[in-house]
Amino acid sequence: MTVGIDAMEIHAGKLRLDLAETFAPAMDEDPGKYTKGLGLHASSFPDVHEDIVTMGANAAHRLMERKGLEPDDIGRIDVATESAFDNSKPVSTYIAGCLEAVYEGDFHHANKGERKFACISGTQSLDDAYNWIRAGRNRGRAALVIATDTALYARGDAGEATQGAGAVAMLISEDPDLVALSQEQGFGSADETDFLKPNQQFPSVDGKRSVQVYLARMREALEDYESVAGRVYSEEFRYVPFHTPFPGMVRKAALLGYRHMTRGTAIEDDLEPAIGRQPLPDEFDDESGYRDAVREYMDALKETEQYGEWYDNAIEPTLDIARHVGNWYTGSVHVARLSALRRAREDGIDATGERLLVGSYGSGAQAEIHTETVQEEWETELAALSIDDQLEARRDISFEEYEEIHDAHNHAKDDEFDALTTPSGEFVRDGQGPMNERT
Ligand code: HMG
């Protein structure tokens, strides 16, 4: 049985904060720190009419309309978020409520839930839907998975430059049109405290450590995947979408992934005259000597033509959208997949049958590796998306407006509903808490 993602839609926050022109001068930083160092040009921001419910409902509504679906076609609605505001009712019930206002049918028959494990919960929800269908419990119905977040950091936190807001809606079904998921998965999971929000809205983050934890868990997940699916090699995968808190993070993960996938291969033989062989732990007396040798090898590897070519083909296309929207937490790795396929379409690449190595990650911390196979109808799906229109339609905000918006979304402060945009035909916040209405 082939199960996977039949269709996807996104909803990008309606405001755009330019990091080089607006954020960097206000922070008194060189714009290159953001555009070159982190690899980010802009963040999507929610306007005051948006929250995780409206963004999720708008993405889901767009998906249902495009695929001609009615509530009766959906047997399960799972929301993945780390921005939830209700400790009892799942966000999926709020989103279903919005959708029921515009459809004749209802979702009374649908199993609704909410998944939490930082950014990886988007993929965990996908896995839940996959398992539900493979178990034959879906009665012919599809699952709606919605990853929705407002990724905000406290003002002045180093993470502030990596903020973002948006939602991804995915339809999971048998015989999918977009990508089929592998049965095999690999995990790297450990109790970590570098990024957490215990009863607080903004995360407490040890940014530098969080980068190391991401890399460590991702390596474990890759090894675990190989233990069940066999060795993975760099040339097997057309694209490698990773969780993208900022593209600079993926630059580091990609190097690690490439080193792992090419060890003991002809590529390593080919590279040896220029950069030597990959150091092995048993060649060293102490750990620090091994670590220095690995660092030296990685620095040299990064500069090789072989690595550069692989990176440009397999990784760079996954970052096109993230550069302009920032971190969407639970939606991030799913944006990376879309970004790669969007580039394939732009470049006239026939991606049918191509494989993707998908690396999901959530702080706390857990990484998951699975693979996907691109399906025949992928291009039709990509052609129907409104990503470019949405990104283009965002309104640029000044730093003063950014400060106002950040305050409006800070649960600790009173909301001020100054109309910074005038939405129409969409679900919007009504200013009375988490109840939403459609304009
Ligand atoms: P920072 O410490 O302010 O930045 O914030 P930095 O000084 O490390 O500079 C960043 C990069 O820019 C460096 O490059 C600099 O060299 C370079 P690198 O050494 O890393 O390759 N740079 C420049 N380049 C060109 N021109 C210049 C220039 N200046 C500097 N002028 C930090 C970085 C990651 C700490 C911060 O953004 C942060 O705290 N972010 C939030 C945490 C995060 O995103 N962590 C990522 C891993 S954890 C994760 O992905 C999970 C997450 O999504 C949450 C979840 O799962 O729920 C976050």
Residues whose N, C-alpha, C, O or C-beta is under 5 A from the ligand:
A	BS01	HMG	D30 G32 K33 K36 G37 L38 A118 C119 A158 G159 T162 G207 K208 S210 V211 Y214 P245 M249 Y361 G362 S363
